[in-house]
Amino acid sequence: MISYETSQNMISLLGLGDVRSERIFLTHALGRILAEDIVADSDYPSHPTSAMDGYAILHSDQEAYESLEILGDNPAGADEVGGVMSGACIKTFTGSLMPKGADTLIPIENVRVEGSVIIIEKPVPNGFAVRPVGESYREGEVLIAKGTKLGFAQIGVLAGINRVMVHVAQRPRVAIIATGSEILDIGEVARHAGQIRSSNSYTLQALANQLGAQSVQMGIVGDDKAAIMERFEEAIHSCDIVVSTGGVSVGDYDFVKHIVPKLGAEVIFKGVNIKPGQHVMVAQRGSKFIVSLPGFAYSSTVTFILYAAPLIARMLGVENPYDVIEATLKVPFAKRSNKSEFTACNLTFEEGRYWVDFEGKKTGSSAILTNLLGDAGLMICGEEDGDLEAGTLVRVIKL
């Protein structure tokens, strides 16, 4: 078996080609990955602008005059904006362009109005409540970088620069196939105790969608070589990545590991010195990829995160699907093997740093998916690591 580090390096070197993109309406862009840098084509604001309701004045007039003549109103969106001369002011509202000559806005609550003049009761500093040219951004500034996942703030900025449509990465299609005659889909009635509920299909679908892919459920296929081959061929034809669970171990009915090469796919690697999921297999046929995972729920979830997620991220133009952070062990940790281990842990942030503990996490087989409930992460221990003492700094995949 190859090491975890070697397997990750091999994944990173796979040729995926350029990120495919498409233009979509801004109203449909939430959650999508940007496929272009968004660059400001002008300063904003392009003219000094009022930040509140008040009177546009010359700052020096606050000491030079006892009162200032009101020349008129300057509502937001006005076609024409007048000018202010010494000894006068213009009533100006939030969002209005500042009148020519004015350098300061004195708030309404700082003045007393007597007829056609104002008397300043509380002076303000020079430039008060005036948005300068380029306060939000300057022409040529990169506002949103390529590879950014578009959230509410990005949508608002794009609307503010009049982007009706935007280039985003095409969502890779990820087919999900569960293999095994013992697998029972949700909603079906179990006929006997030997059947296992198909949680993998829905866990991996959720992970794929969360990462920005478009998942395609290909259903459950029993332990029949011809049926498995037919389902895989259908999935490869219609999708970019085929993710299967089960059939990769060493049992008599583990057919997937034999079928994938017969599909004309080149096996990149089969078997990694990791726990859980040592029998994971990654293969490539043309521009399509097959990621075959073990059948146990926790094992398939972890190996999806380690091997399918990076492929999805790269197809979207994203560098890392998950952050790997440094955290401190609150309690000792006993390593269970000489493999790279990925252990479910509780991840908390206290006193300016991340902490790891295992309270409520069960030890046992690679089937305990409930260990990933709550604020969970995956603590990474390398092949050479042994037992770890409390206070040790560890790496954690932040989920």
Secondary structure as the mmCIF struct_conf table of DSSP 4:
data_model
#
loop_
_struct_conf.conf_type_id
_struct_conf.id
_struct_conf.beg_label_comp_id
_struct_conf.beg_label_asym_id
_struct_conf.beg_label_seq_id
_struct_conf.end_label_comp_id
_struct_conf.end_label_asym_id
_struct_conf.end_label_seq_id
STRN STRN1 ILE A 2 ILE A 2
HELX_RH_AL_P HELX_RH_AL_P1 TYR A 4 LEU A 13
BEND BEND1 LEU A 14 LEU A 14
BEND BEND2 ASP A 18 ASP A 18
HELX_LH_PP_P HELX_LH_PP_P1 VAL A 19 ARG A 20
STRN STRN2 SER A 21 PHE A 25
HELX_RH_3T_P HELX_RH_3T_P1 LEU A 26 HIS A 28
TURN_TY1_P TURN_TY1_P1 LEU A 30 GLY A 31
HELX_LH_PP_P HELX_LH_PP_P2 ARG A 32 ARG A 32
STRN STRN3 ILE A 33 LEU A 34
BEND BEND3 GLU A 36 GLU A 36
STRN STRN4 ILE A 38 VAL A 39
BEND BEND4 ASP A 41 SER A 42
STRN STRN5 TYR A 44 TYR A 44
BEND BEND5 PRO A 45 HIS A 47
STRN STRN6 THR A 49 SER A 50
BEND BEND6 ALA A 51 ASP A 53
STRN STRN7 GLY A 54 ILE A 57
TURN_TY1_P TURN_TY1_P2 HIS A 59 SER A 60
HELX_RH_AL_P HELX_RH_AL_P2 ASP A 61 ALA A 64
BEND BEND7 GLU A 66 GLU A 66
STRN STRN8 LEU A 68 ASN A 74
TURN_TY1_P TURN_TY1_P3 ALA A 76 GLY A 77
BEND BEND8 ASP A 79 ASP A 79
STRN STRN9 GLY A 83 GLY A 83
TURN_TY1_P TURN_TY1_P4 SER A 86 GLY A 87
STRN STRN10 ALA A 88 THR A 92
TURN_TY1_P TURN_TY1_P5 THR A 94 GLY A 95
HELX_LH_PP_P HELX_LH_PP_P3 SER A 96 SER A 96
STRN STRN11 LEU A 97 LEU A 97
HELX_LH_PP_P HELX_LH_PP_P4 MET A 98 PRO A 99
STRN STRN12 LYS A 100 LYS A 100
TURN_TY1_P TURN_TY1_P6 GLY A 101 GLY A 101
STRN STRN13 THR A 104 PRO A 107
HELX_RH_3T_P HELX_RH_3T_P2 ILE A 108 ASN A 110
STRN STRN14 VAL A 111 GLU A 114
TURN_TY1_P TURN_TY1_P7 GLY A 115 SER A 116
STRN STRN15 VAL A 117 ILE A 120
BEND BEND9 GLU A 121 LYS A 122
TURN_TY1_P TURN_TY1_P8 ASN A 126 ALA A 129
STRN STRN16 VAL A 130 ARG A 131
HELX_LH_PP_P HELX_LH_PP_P5 PRO A 132 PRO A 132
TURN_TY1_P TURN_TY1_P9 VAL A 133 GLY A 134
BEND BEND10 GLU A 135 SER A 136
STRN STRN17 TYR A 137 TYR A 137
TURN_TY1_P TURN_TY1_P10 GLU A 139 GLY A 140
STRN STRN18 VAL A 142 ILE A 144
TURN_TY1_P TURN_TY1_P11 LYS A 146 GLY A 147
HELX_LH_PP_P HELX_LH_PP_P6 THR A 148 THR A 148
STRN STRN19 LYS A 149 LYS A 149
HELX_LH_PP_P HELX_LH_PP_P7 LEU A 150 LEU A 150
HELX_RH_AL_P HELX_RH_AL_P3 PHE A 152 GLY A 160
TURN_TY1_P TURN_TY1_P12 ILE A 161 ASN A 162
BEND BEND11 VAL A 164 VAL A 164
STRN STRN20 MET A 165 ALA A 169
HELX_LH_PP_P HELX_LH_PP_P8 GLN A 170 PRO A 172
STRN STRN21 ARG A 173 THR A 179
TURN_TY1_P TURN_TY1_P13 SER A 181 GLU A 182
STRN STRN22 ILE A 183 LEU A 184
TURN_TY1_P TURN_TY1_P14 ILE A 186 GLY A 187
HELX_LH_PP_P HELX_LH_PP_P9 GLU A 188 ALA A 190
BEND BEND12 ARG A 191 HIS A 192
TURN_TY1_P TURN_TY1_P15 ALA A 193 GLY A 194
STRN STRN23 ILE A 196 ARG A 197
HELX_RH_AL_P HELX_RH_AL_P4 ASN A 200 GLN A 210
TURN_TY1_P TURN_TY1_P16 LEU A 211 GLY A 212
STRN STRN24 GLN A 214 VAL A 221
BEND BEND13 ASP A 223 ASP A 223
HELX_RH_AL_P HELX_RH_AL_P5 LYS A 225 SER A 238
BEND BEND14 ASP A 240 ASP A 240
STRN STRN25 ILE A 241 THR A 245
BEND BEND15 GLY A 246 GLY A 246
BEND BEND16 SER A 249 GLY A 251
TURN_TY1_P TURN_TY1_P17 ASP A 252 TYR A 253
HELX_RH_AL_P HELX_RH_AL_P6 VAL A 256 LYS A 262
TURN_TY1_P TURN_TY1_P18 LEU A 263 GLY A 264
HELX_LH_PP_P HELX_LH_PP_P10 ALA A 265 ALA A 265
STRN STRN26 GLU A 266 LYS A 270
STRN STRN27 VAL A 272 VAL A 272
BEND BEND17 ASN A 273 ASN A 273
STRN STRN28 ILE A 274 LYS A 275
BEND BEND18 PRO A 276 PRO A 276
TURN_TY1_P TURN_TY1_P19 GLN A 278 HIS A 279
STRN STRN29 MET A 281 ARG A 285
TURN_TY1_P TURN_TY1_P20 GLY A 286 SER A 287
STRN STRN30 LYS A 288 LEU A 293
BEND BEND19 GLY A 295 PHE A 296
HELX_RH_AL_P HELX_RH_AL_P7 ALA A 297 THR A 303
HELX_RH_PI_P HELX_RH_PI_P1 PHE A 304 ALA A 308
HELX_RH_AL_P HELX_RH_AL_P8 ALA A 309 MET A 315
TURN_TY1_P TURN_TY1_P21 LEU A 316 GLY A 317
BEND BEND20 GLU A 319 GLU A 319
BEND BEND21 PRO A 321 TYR A 322
STRN STRN31 ASP A 323 LEU A 329
BEND BEND22 LYS A 330 VAL A 331
STRN STRN32 PHE A 333 PHE A 333
BEND BEND23 SER A 337 LYS A 339
STRN STRN33 SER A 340 GLU A 350
TURN_TY1_P TURN_TY1_P22 GLU A 351 GLY A 352
STRN STRN34 ARG A 353 ASP A 357
TURN_TY1_P TURN_TY1_P23 GLU A 359 GLY A 360
HELX_LH_PP_P HELX_LH_PP_P11 LYS A 361 THR A 363
BEND BEND24 GLY A 364 SER A 365
TURN_TY1_P TURN_TY1_P24 SER A 366 ALA A 367
HELX_RH_3T_P HELX_RH_3T_P3 LEU A 369 LEU A 372
BEND BEND25 GLY A 374 ASP A 375
STRN STRN35 ALA A 376 CYS A 381
TURN_TY1_P TURN_TY1_P25 GLU A 383 GLU A 384
STRN STRN36 LEU A 388 LEU A 388
TURN_TY1_P TURN_TY1_P26 ALA A 390 GLY A 391
STRN STRN37 LEU A 393 LYS A 398
#
